[in-house]
Amino acid sequence: MKNNNMNLVERVKAPTPKWFKIIRNVGIALATVGGVILASPVILPVGLVSAAGYLVLGGSIISAVSQTGVKSEEEPQPIK
C-alpha cells in the first residue's frame, strides 16, 4: 500500500475522501463561528468568550486532521 510512505505535503495534496471533506467543512464552520464571537465589538460574558476560544481551537484541529485523510488506492472487495 503506497499511502503508508507519504510525507505530510504529499498527504495534504492527495485526494480527500468525501466523508473527510464534510468533516473538514464542519471544522472550518466551527472555527469561523468562534472567530466571529471572539472578534465581536460588544462585551460578552467570559464563559461565551472562553467557549469561542475552544471552538476556534477545536475547529482548527478538526480541519487540519481531516485534510490529511487520503483515498485508498485499493478497490473495496464485494461482500460475498
C-alpha positions, 0 to 999 in steps of 0.5 A: 500500500503506497499511502503508508510512505507519504510525507505530510505535503504529499498527504495534504495534496492527495485526494480527500475522501468525501466523508473527510471533506464534510468533516473538514467543512464542519471544522472550518464552520466551527472555527469561523463561528468562534472567530466571529464571537471572539472578534465581536465589538460588544462585551460578552460574558467570559464563559461565551468568550472562553467557549469561542476560544475552544471552538476556534481551537477545536475547529482548527484541529478538526480541519487540519486532521481531516485534510490529511485523510487520503483515498485508498488506492485499493478497490473495496472487495464485494461482500460475498 
